[in-house]
Amino acid sequence: MSHTLIIGAGITGAALAYQLFRRGQMATIVSTHAEGGLASAASFGWLNASYFLSHPHYHLRHQGLAAHRRLTAQLSGLQTTWLGCVWYESSGDAQAETAADLRALGYTVEMLTRAQIAAKLPALGPVPETALSFPEEGVADPAILARALIAASGAKVIRATVQALTNDHGRTTGVLTDLGPLTADRVILATGTGTPALLHPLGFDLPMLKRPGLMLTTTALPPICPVVLATPEQEVRQDAEGRLHAPASAVHQADHAESLGSFPVVINATLQRLRTLFPGQDIHFGRQAMALRPVPGDGLPVVGQGPVPGLWLAVMHSGATLAPVVAELLVDEITGGPASPLLTDFRPARFQ
Ligand SMILES: Cc1cc2nc3c(=O)[nH]c(=O)nc-3n(C[C@H](O)[C@H](O)[C@H](O)COP(=O)(O)OP(=O)(O)OC[C@H]3O[C@@H](n4cnc5c(N)ncnc54)[C@H](O)[C@@H]3O)c2cc1C
């Protein structure tokens, strides 16, 4: 049986460990941060294909939703929920165009009238004329899901930082950590924003954008937001305990800001927008989480064979949506299956 070292214990590393386990393969996870990762622990966790950068990106994201549904069928007790999304980040012709584009790709899109929106979201203050409904979409907390997948995989987790990859005769044979060396038949980097530093000594400069993300969680409220709500000013969802989760930047997946500004100012502005969205509700700060989002230079995932044999890469933004399908496809390929056409546009070699 071959042995794989997965570096990173976020949703990507966890999904890879689980898929290797399903194929009877042994994996060890090495991670600086505990099970649940780094960006994964600060994520909004919106599972969607309505946001995409290219048609191949859409198709991979759409398959991501299907892969999440497979996980839910395989493992009992996962907290993934399929609330659907009510979306009016744009209006008028632009909204109609979004609906037409998504329908042409095969996505389920419903157009909601003002009365239908008000009926779905009675606590909503300003109700728009129309909105789109994406009933296929859902929510998973990537850190919670990562812990569940690692537990199900039975993978051993070593809390250590990888300082370098070790190579022999042009092949990756393991890693050097702050606790000492580890060897394996192959190494997969699921290291998010930590990836460029590990690839640089191999002469591979993976561009990584600087995209900080701040997530606000409120104290618990009565049920007021039964869907993922995406407005021009604010995206928000409510968890089973009643807490609202809100990225501090509007339209957060496409947010290009390289800095966040003063945390108290940004948090207060987010709370204010939530209070406008749901007037009369007692909305208070609960906690905040910040992480750099792992956004490769062109915004798209980086998945496949690394610059030397024995080394594989799985690095991506929108990993909450994408990690389960990327793990299925990459593990298929690593274990001798065919390379999936779904991954063609996302190969590491485009940066070499
Ligand atoms: C604010 C915010 C909102 C988001 N919202 C969404 C969303 O709504 N929908 C969506 O699909 N995605 C969203 N994302 C993106 C998504 O959360 C990430 O793409 C995903 O969590 C990445 O997971 P990962 O496991 O690849 O990386 P991470 O969770 O960052 O994990 C990386 C792991 O690698 C380890 N590591 C790194 N370097 C080393 C090293 N040298 N040695 C050992 N270990 C190392 C770290 O310790 C960590 O465990 C959001 C992200 C943020 C920050």
Ligand as a Chemical Component Dictionary entry (heavy atoms), coordinates in Angstrom:
data_LIG
# 
_chem_comp.id                   LIG 
_chem_comp.type                 NON-POLYMER 
_chem_comp.pdbx_formal_charge   0 
_chem_comp.three_letter_code    LIG 
# 
loop_
_chem_comp_atom.comp_id 
_chem_comp_atom.atom_id 
_chem_comp_atom.alt_atom_id 
_chem_comp_atom.type_symbol 
_chem_comp_atom.charge 
_chem_comp_atom.model_Cartn_x 
_chem_comp_atom.model_Cartn_y 
_chem_comp_atom.model_Cartn_z 
_chem_comp_atom.pdbx_ordinal 
LIG C1  C1  C 0 -13.587 35.231 4.814  1  
LIG C2  C2  C 0 -13.660 34.061 3.844  2  
LIG C3  C3  C 0 -14.864 33.750 3.229  3  
LIG C4  C4  C 0 -14.928 32.671 2.336  4  
LIG N1  N1  N 0 -16.131 32.327 1.805  5  
LIG C5  C5  C 0 -16.237 31.259 0.984  6  
LIG C6  C6  C 0 -17.505 30.849 0.495  7  
LIG O1  O1  O 0 -18.535 31.435 0.819  8  
LIG N2  N2  N 0 -17.565 29.778 -0.333 9  
LIG C7  C7  C 0 -16.442 29.095 -0.703 10 
LIG O2  O2  O 0 -16.574 28.118 -1.457 11 
LIG N3  N3  N 0 -15.235 29.444 -0.235 12 
LIG C8  C8  C 0 -15.105 30.518 0.595  13 
LIG N4  N4  N 0 -13.903 30.900 1.082  14 
LIG C9  C9  C 0 -12.715 30.195 0.606  15 
LIG C10 C10 C 0 -12.523 28.871 1.311  16 
LIG O3  O3  O 0 -12.807 28.994 2.671  17 
LIG C11 C11 C 0 -11.076 28.421 1.074  18 
LIG O4  O4  O 0 -10.846 28.309 -0.316 19 
LIG C12 C12 C 0 -10.825 27.074 1.708  20 
LIG O5  O5  O 0 -11.147 27.092 3.086  21 
LIG C13 C13 C 0 -9.360  26.695 1.521  22 
LIG O6  O6  O 0 -9.152  25.517 2.237  23 
LIG P1  P1  P 0 -7.711  24.867 2.274  24 
LIG O7  O7  O 0 -7.827  23.637 3.075  25 
LIG O8  O8  O 0 -7.195  24.745 0.878  26 
LIG O9  O9  O 0 -6.795  25.961 2.983  27 
LIG P2  P2  P 0 -6.720  26.387 4.529  28 
LIG O10 O10 O 0 -7.996  26.192 5.238  29 
LIG O11 O11 O 0 -6.103  27.740 4.547  30 
LIG O12 O12 O 0 -5.714  25.349 5.137  31 
LIG C14 C14 C 0 -4.344  25.367 4.788  32 
LIG C15 C15 C 0 -3.658  24.408 5.715  33 
LIG O13 O13 O 0 -2.284  24.314 5.328  34 
LIG C16 C16 C 0 -1.478  24.374 6.493  35 
LIG N5  N5  N 0 -0.147  24.844 6.097  36 
LIG C17 C17 C 0 0.179   25.858 5.269  37 
LIG N6  N6  N 0 1.533   25.928 5.126  38 
LIG C18 C18 C 0 2.046   24.906 5.874  39 
LIG C19 C19 C 0 3.367   24.436 6.132  40 
LIG N7  N7  N 0 4.442   25.011 5.596  41 
LIG N8  N8  N 0 3.509   23.371 6.965  42 
LIG C20 C20 C 0 2.439   22.751 7.514  43 
LIG N9  N9  N 0 1.172   23.160 7.299  44 
LIG C21 C21 C 0 0.982   24.217 6.495  45 
LIG C22 C22 C 0 -2.230  25.332 7.425  46 
LIG O14 O14 O 0 -1.804  25.138 8.757  47 
LIG C23 C23 C 0 -3.657  24.854 7.184  48 
LIG O15 O15 O 0 -3.966  23.737 7.978  49 
LIG C24 C24 C 0 -13.775 31.930 2.023  50 
LIG C25 C25 C 0 -12.573 32.231 2.663  51 
LIG C26 C26 C 0 -12.515 33.283 3.577  52 
LIG C27 C27 C 0 -11.221 33.570 4.294  53 
# 
loop_
_chem_comp_bond.comp_id 
_chem_comp_bond.atom_id_1 
_chem_comp_bond.atom_id_2 
_chem_comp_bond.value_order 
_chem_comp_bond.pdbx_ordinal 
LIG C1  C2  SING 1  
LIG C2  C3  SING 2  
LIG C2  C26 DOUB 3  
LIG C3  C4  DOUB 4  
LIG C4  N1  SING 5  
LIG C4  C24 SING 6  
LIG N1  C5  DOUB 7  
LIG C5  C6  SING 8  
LIG C5  C8  SING 9  
LIG C6  O1  DOUB 10 
LIG C6  N2  SING 11 
LIG N2  C7  SING 12 
LIG C7  O2  DOUB 13 
LIG C7  N3  SING 14 
LIG N3  C8  DOUB 15 
LIG C8  N4  SING 16 
LIG N4  C9  SING 17 
LIG N4  C24 SING 18 
LIG C9  C10 SING 19 
LIG C10 O3  SING 20 
LIG C10 C11 SING 21 
LIG C11 O4  SING 22 
LIG C11 C12 SING 23 
LIG C12 O5  SING 24 
LIG C12 C13 SING 25 
LIG C13 O6  SING 26 
LIG O6  P1  SING 27 
LIG P1  O7  DOUB 28 
LIG P1  O8  SING 29 
LIG P1  O9  SING 30 
LIG O9  P2  SING 31 
LIG P2  O10 DOUB 32 
LIG P2  O11 SING 33 
LIG P2  O12 SING 34 
LIG O12 C14 SING 35 
LIG C14 C15 SING 36 
LIG C15 O13 SING 37 
LIG C15 C23 SING 38 
LIG O13 C16 SING 39 
LIG C16 N5  SING 40 
LIG C16 C22 SING 41 
LIG N5  C17 SING 42 
LIG N5  C21 SING 43 
LIG C17 N6  DOUB 44 
LIG N6  C18 SING 45 
LIG C18 C19 SING 46 
LIG C18 C21 DOUB 47 
LIG C19 N7  SING 48 
LIG C19 N8  DOUB 49 
LIG N8  C20 SING 50 
LIG C20 N9  DOUB 51 
LIG N9  C21 SING 52 
LIG C22 O14 SING 53 
LIG C22 C23 SING 54 
LIG C23 O15 SING 55 
LIG C24 C25 DOUB 56 
LIG C25 C26 SING 57 
LIG C26 C27 SING 58 
# 
